[in-house]
Amino acid sequence: MNVVQFHLNYSAEEDRIYIFTRDGDDAEHAFGVTRRLFKLLWPALGNAIQATSEAARKATPPLKKEVLELEQEGVVSEARESGSLSSGPTPEVRNRLNYLTKTIQIRDNKLGGKVLTLSDGTRSMNINMTHERLIVLCEALKSIVDKNTDWDLNLVYPWEQAAGADTAETPAAAPDAQTRH
């Protein structure tokens, strides 16, 4: 299933973040991401943002952090103004199918950007991600975790980490990474 639009929500009862999409048959597919899987996904998303930033690739090392922060600020501001990044309620649907996400993969898209694939082992969902869309996804996820969960995670992007901090990559942070739960 290839996805054009998606939205996110947190279920306190199930303690997971859901990534929702709709198909052509008006069915909604909800892929649940647990805290454990999210902890592996977060660094991979941050690294994907860096990898898709043309401006950051051209910037000198001392300026990369500033370039990425300015890009992030601009994209998030634009998304809030357009309404594509909001904390509105989850739309009601008649037919919702829930899946527990077992694997998440971030890989290069042949057309540019990245593809985020979520799978429960049987069904999968592919979300094409431009640089801007990755930033919006990360900001939405960060907002949900900070405001709605008790996950007590320190969600920082790779470029925000203090110099000299332990920046060892998790297995999910490698290019074309696959995260398993």
C-alpha atoms as one frame of an Amber mdcrd trajectory, in Angstrom:
protein
   0.000   0.000   0.000   1.504   3.324  -1.092   0.483   6.348   0.944  -0.031
   9.948  -0.062  -1.457  11.317   3.194  -1.187  10.136   6.757  -1.925  11.343
  10.256  -0.666  10.406  13.707  -2.203   9.863  17.109  -1.263   8.352  20.464
  -3.310   5.704  22.256  -2.756   5.926  26.003  -4.682   2.675  26.532  -2.298
   0.788  24.254   0.766   2.989  24.913   1.628   3.332  21.231   1.689   5.893
  18.498  -0.509   5.145  15.508   0.284   6.133  11.948  -3.025   6.210  10.057
  -3.603   6.089   6.298  -6.671   5.614   4.125  -6.939   3.507   1.022  -9.193
   3.894  -1.995 -11.904   1.748  -0.368 -12.373   4.218   2.518 -10.733   1.809
   4.932  -8.270   3.297   7.363  -5.105   1.397   8.211  -3.562   2.111  11.604
   0.017   0.945  12.184   0.853   1.006  15.903   4.429   1.842  16.920   5.520
   0.853  20.419   7.945   2.805  22.581  10.634   0.188  21.997  10.366   0.431
  18.225  10.108   4.224  18.353  13.390   4.456  20.280  15.085   2.659  17.388
  13.244   4.650  14.730  14.025   8.138  16.045  17.786   8.213  15.275  17.133
   6.743  11.821  14.661   9.524  11.057  17.139  12.173  12.168  19.854  10.675
  10.004  17.423  10.518   7.062  16.724  14.253   7.461  20.454  14.956   7.325
  20.922  12.679   4.320  18.135  14.359   2.331  19.247  17.935   3.044  21.048
  19.270   0.002  21.932  22.483   1.847  23.512  20.554   4.731  25.599  18.499
   2.310  26.972  21.714   0.804  27.584  23.426   4.161  30.904  23.343   5.962
  30.893  21.181   9.124  30.617  24.124  11.558  27.526  25.414   9.688  25.641
  22.125   9.194  23.825  22.383  12.529  22.669  25.926  11.796  21.557  25.018
   8.252  19.530  22.041   9.483  17.926  24.068  12.283  16.936  26.855   9.862
  15.475  24.339   7.411  13.552  22.663  10.217  12.189  25.959  11.511  11.033
  27.042   8.039   9.387  23.741   7.135   7.585  23.446  10.479   6.349  27.034
  10.293   5.011  26.483   6.773   3.347  23.194   7.778   1.594  24.851  10.721
   0.362  27.698   8.530  -0.956  25.297   5.880  -2.591  23.050   8.480  -0.662
  19.946   7.466   0.900  19.886  10.938  -1.804  20.179  13.553  -2.906  18.455
  16.720  -6.534  18.077  15.693  -8.589  15.015  16.584  -8.295  11.824  14.573
 -10.954  11.733  11.839 -13.786   9.256  12.370 -14.009   6.266  10.029 -16.333
   3.302   9.690 -13.709   0.726   8.806 -10.372   0.893  10.650  -7.849  -1.937
  10.475  -5.212  -2.002  13.233  -1.748  -3.522  12.903   1.105  -3.857  15.368
   4.175  -2.650  13.519   6.935  -5.252  13.683   9.435  -3.732  11.246  10.180
  -0.254   9.979  12.550   0.359   7.096  13.897   3.649   5.758  15.459   3.363
   2.334  16.340   5.544  -0.622  13.542   6.258  -3.057  14.523   5.853  -6.715
  12.749   9.152  -7.426  14.592  11.006  -4.667  13.995  11.310  -0.952  13.276
   8.276   1.184  10.603   5.602   1.584   9.386   4.738   5.067   7.949   1.205
   5.154   5.984  -0.069   8.139   5.023  -3.740   8.286   3.233  -6.070  10.655
   4.788  -9.067   8.922   1.823  -9.521   6.581   0.733  -6.064   5.401   3.000
  -3.149   4.760   2.619   0.543   4.170   5.049   2.649   2.098   5.206   6.389
   2.721   7.244   8.456   0.256   9.223  11.037   2.210  10.693  14.229   0.849
  13.099  16.182   3.019  10.279  18.491   4.100   7.911  15.617   4.822  10.544
  13.919   6.999  10.884  17.096   9.046   7.105  17.401   9.489   6.826  13.711
  10.463   9.592  14.076  13.042   8.110  17.238  14.519   4.681  15.596  14.764
   6.169  12.511  16.421   8.234  14.630  18.794   5.172  16.667  19.750   3.095
  13.546  20.407   5.803  11.966  22.552   6.473  15.163  24.508   2.831  16.118
  25.105   0.925  12.833  25.265   3.186  10.069  26.537   5.120   9.311  29.685
   7.919   7.758  27.617  10.603   9.995  29.159  12.695  10.105  25.989  15.241
  12.757  25.172  14.340  13.329  21.514  17.236  15.192  19.983  18.324  15.168
  16.392  21.869  14.040  15.537  22.920  17.640  14.823  21.593  18.802  18.224
  23.751  16.431  20.239  26.466  18.108  22.265  29.963  17.886  20.894  31.761
  14.915  22.342  28.517  13.159  23.320  28.256   9.483  22.584  26.866   9.472
  19.046  27.181   5.789  18.254  24.555   4.825  15.726  21.867   2.349  16.575
  21.304  -0.381  14.005  18.242   1.529  12.797  20.300   4.633  12.024  22.335
   3.073   9.215  21.427   3.847   5.579  18.541   1.741   4.344  17.973   0.768
   7.957  15.435  -1.758   9.091  14.107  -1.716  12.632  12.540  -4.827  14.146
  10.302  -5.206  17.152
